[in-house]
Amino acid sequence: MSTKIAVATAVALSLAVSPVVAPVAHAQSSAPAQGSSSPGSPFAGAQSGPIFRAVTGVGADAQSVNFSWRSTYNGAEVVRLHPANDPAAVSEVASREADYGAVAYVSRFAEVTDLTPGVTYTYQIGSEAGGWSKPHSFTIDDGDDTWKFVAVTDAQIGIDLKVAEQANVWRTTAANAAAANPDASMFVSLGDQVEGWGDLITPLGQYNAFFSAPQLRDFRFAAIQGNHETYPTDVSSRHFQEHWNLPNELAGTSNYFFEQNNALFIALNSNLKDDAGLEQQARFVRDTVAAHGGDKDWIIVLNHFAFHSHGGRYTDSDIVRMRNKLSPVFSEVGVDLVLNGHDHMYNRSHLMNGPTPQVPDAYAAPGDVLSKDDGEVLYLTLNTAGGGKYYEYEGKDGKEYPGMTLEESREKGLNQPTIAFWNQDYTPDYSVVDVSGDALRVRSVNAADGSLVDDVTLVHSGEAAAPTAPTTPAPEAPVAAGSSPLLAGTGIAVAILGALTALVANLPQARALIDQAIAQISAQFGL
């Protein structure tokens, strides 16, 4: 039996926590798909219960889900789910505590495997004694080689303390992406889900805001660690680790992989950026591809830091080291696509063989179909999904050019030799990746109105493909970004909670963080 102290503003409560460690249970059903929770469901009329910040994370394969949630209840909790059109076929899956040092709540993980392709499942999290979450539904991909996913990056909620404003933008981006792509197999977030610094001492209010988007519970959802998941101190990495139940993780590194139909995804932690960290990542990529990539049509790497971008960091020593160490490995093992964030603007590289660009005769444009030879890799850097900040174009001369256009940068010869196309429209974006056996198409669009940013298709050399006409999806009516009760009081109250939490865990660290908070408050308000 362990004891944890729940600290909220000025009240201290004792919580007795009994970790629940159980074998992974398998939930299986052969029921046909599609539907939603009905009045006859055993979940009808459920209360929200003690559960918060829950996510239906990706599992090791397309038929698996790695659940993660926070709870104020100390007893055993389960995932209870059934096919949406068969409420009687209920399965329960035990959870285990994921103890990363939280004192005001318990984090729990559970894995569900062997789900049936094409079936929509309705689920709840909790217990009879402690209460249940509201029901949510997600659909398992039908398992063939033609499917899609949505990619976003840098919601980065909390920049300049604007948590509620940026949460509204993030929820609108996620909602519009889901409305335009209801058949997406999953969402992928490429890091910097939160700002880290924005709530002064603790990013928990920012996590509340990010998790307020229901798409984290209505789709399978993958996320990688960005640099802002380590702020204000490296201890903040625990927040990422406790919120994301990562499949096939490499020994606490936040490097992990998963398989989705005919694609292998390798997620890397950009914060492991010294020589030792990059060597470890290179081994992880080689080993993962050797063991799991042989039968895949596509290998996709997810990495927060941008390899090829005009966002102002192209010549940073960390980026140069990463490019030099990992690019040859990606070409060696047959990686096809690398998705990046970090720079808050859109960039598309040329096809790259290691560090060497394969430059065509014509300028790149939306609608390009790129026939890739062995060893050639496409790198895409996506723009922010949260809109809290944007980076200006920086030319190869190292100077920043606010308001620069692609055409003007070409005329002036300012583009880096590895970058084929870029866009900075100062609006949040998302990307849709359509996967088939012979093509990988990435359409990046403006989140508000669906207007096209870029459209590029990869095919393997020797596989004929007609040029793709750039298409703008039919605009969906933007989803109103209402306020969320999860965001209420996440300013001063969350800061007090963070300070007291740190005080319980580590008095010297608490003092340092409080001093830091006072300095930030003084700067913010001119005190």
DRENBA-728035 format. One record per residue (C-alpha): x, y, z. Coordinates in steps of 0.25 Angstrom, whole numbers, plus 5000, padded with zeros to 4 digits. Example, Ala and Ser with C-alpha at 12.3 -4.5 7.8 and 13.67 -1.06 7.14 Angstrom:
<nodes>
504949825031;505549965029;
</nodes>
This chain:
<nodes>
500050005000;500650144996;500150275001;500050394992;499650534996;498650614988;498950764988;497950864983;498051014986;498151015001;497550885004;498350755006;497650625005;498150485007;497950384996;498250234999;498750174985;498750024983;499450004969;498749904960;499649824952;498949714944;499249634931;498849694918;497449654915;496949634900;495649684896;495149614883;493849624875;493449584862;492249674861;492049754849;492449904850;491850044851;490950104861;490950184873;490550164888;489050144888;487950154898;488050004901;489550014904;490049984918;490750114917;489550204915;489350314925;490750294930;491450404939;492750464936;493350404949;494750424954;495450404940;496150524933;497150544922;496850404915;497350364902;497150244892;498650234889;499150154877;499550004880;500649924875;499849894862;498549934855;497649844864;498149894877;497950014886;498750064898;497950144907;498450244917;497650334927;497750404940;496850384952;496550434966;496050294970;497050204977;496350074975;496449974963;495950034950;495749964936;495349994922;494049934919;493649934904;492749864894;492449864879;491549984877;490449904870;490549794881;490449854895;490349714901;491749674897;492449754908;493849724911;494649784923;496149804923;496949824935;497949944937;499249974944;499750094951;500750174943;501550244954;502350364949;502250444962;500850504962;500250534975;498950594972;498450474964;498750344959;499150314945;498750174939;499050094926;498349984920;498549914906;497449844898;497849754886;497249664876;496149764872;495349734860;495649814847;494549904843;493749904856;493350024864;493550004879;492850084890;493650094903;493650144917;494750154927;494650144942;493950054953;492650034959;493150084973;493850204967;493050244956;493150234940;493550334930;492550374919;492550274907;493350294895;493450214882;494650194872;494650104860;495750004856;496350014842;495749904833;497149854831;497449864816;498549944810;497750064806;497550164818;497850304823;498350374836;498350524840;499650584844;499750714853;500850774861;501250884871;499850914877;500850974888;499751014897;500151124907;500951214899;500951354906;499951294916;498851294906;498451154909;496951174907;497151244893;498051144888;497251024893;496051074885;496951084873;497450944875;496050884877;495650954864;496750894857;496550754862;495050764860;495150814846;496150704842;495250604848;494050654841;494750654827;495350514830;494350434838;494950304832;496450344837;497050224844;497750304854;498350444858;499850474859;500350594867;501850624864;502250684878;502050814886;500650784890;500850884901;501751004903;502250964917;502651104921;501251164920;500751124933;501951174940;502151054949;501350934944;500850904930;499650824935;498750934931;499250924917;499150774917;497650794922;497450884910;498150794900;497350674905;496050754904;495950714889;495050594888;495850544876;496850484886;495750384891;494950374877;496150334869;497450254872;498450354875;499950354874;500850464880;502350484881;503150564890;503650704886;504550804893;503450874900;503050744907;504350764915;504050904920;504150974930;505150864935;505550724930;504550674941;503450714932;503750594923;503050514933;501750584929;501950534915;502250394920;501050384929;500050434918;500550344907;500450194908;501550164897;501550034889;502949964888;503650074895;505150064896;505450064911;504850194915;505450274904;504150314897;504650254885;503550154880;502950084868;501650024863;501149964851;499850004844;499449914832;500549924821;501350034828;502350034840;502450164848;503650194856;503550304866;504850374871;505050464883;505850594877;506350624891;507350514890;508150604882;509650574886;510550474879;510150364889;508650394888;508750394872;509550264872;508450204881;507350254871;508150204859;508250064865;506750064869;506350104854;507249994848;506749884858;505349924857;505349924841;506149794841;505049724850;503749794845;503949864832;504249744823;502749724819;502349874819;502049964807;502450094814;503350134826;503050264832;503850334843;503250434853;504250534858;503950664865;505250744860;505150784846;506350734837;506050824825;505350954828;505451104826;504951134840;506251184845;506951064851;507551004838;508951034842;508751004857;509850914862;508850814868;508050804855;509350794847;509750674856;508450614855;508350624840;509850574838;509650454848;508150404844;507950444829;508950334824;508250234833;506950264828;507450244814;508150124817;506950044823;505950094813;505150204821;504150274811;503550384818;504050474831;502950564837;503450674846;502950794853;503650894862;503851014852;502351064851;502451074836;502250974825;503450914817;503650804807;505050754804;505550704791;505650544791;506850524799;507950414798;508650434812;508950584812;508950594797;507750654790;507250594777;506850734770;505950724758;505950814746;504550884749;504150954762;503350874772;501850904773;500550854779;500150724771;501550674769;501750524768;503150484772;503650344768;504750304778;505850214776;506450124787;507050214798;506250334795;505450404806;504450514806;504450614818;503250694822;503150794833;501750834837;501250964842;500650984855;499250934859;499051034871;499451164864;500151224877;501351264868;501951254855;503351264850;503851354839;504551304826;506051304828;506951294815;508251224813;508951354816;508451344831;507551464830;506051464834;505151514823;503751544829;502651534818;503551464808;502851384798;503251254791;503351324777;504151434783;505151344790;505351264777;505651394769;506651444780;507351304781;507051304796;506551154798;507451044804;507850944793;507150834800;505750904801;504850894789;503550964794;503151044806;501951124811;501651214823;500251264823;500151294838;498951204840;498851074847;498950944837;498750794838;499250694828;498450574822;499350454818;498650354809;499350214808;499250114798;500049994793;500750074782;500650224787;500750314799;500050444797;500150564807;499150674806;499450794815;498250894817;497851014825;497150964837;496051074837;495551064822;496250944816;496951024806;498150954800;499550974805;500350864798;499950734791;501150634789;501050484785;502250384787;502250254778;503350154777;504250154765;503650074754;502250094759;501550174749;500650284754;499850394747;500150534752;499250574763;498450704761;498550784774;497150774781;496550864792;495650774800;494150824801;494150924812;493550874825;492750974833;493751014844;493450954857;493151064867;494251054878;493451074891;494051084904;494350964912;494050934927;495450864928;496151004926;495451074937;496451124947;497651074940;498451204943;498651234958;498051104963;498951014955;500151094958;499851084973;499650934971;500950924964;501750994974;501150914986;501350784978;502750814976;502850864991;502450724995;503350654986;504550734986;504750864995;505950924988;505350904975;504050964979;504851094984;505551104971;504251084963;503551194971;504651284969;504551264954;503051284955;503251414962;504251464951;503351424940;502051484947;502951614948;503351614934;501951584929;501251694937;502351794938;502451784953;
</nodes>
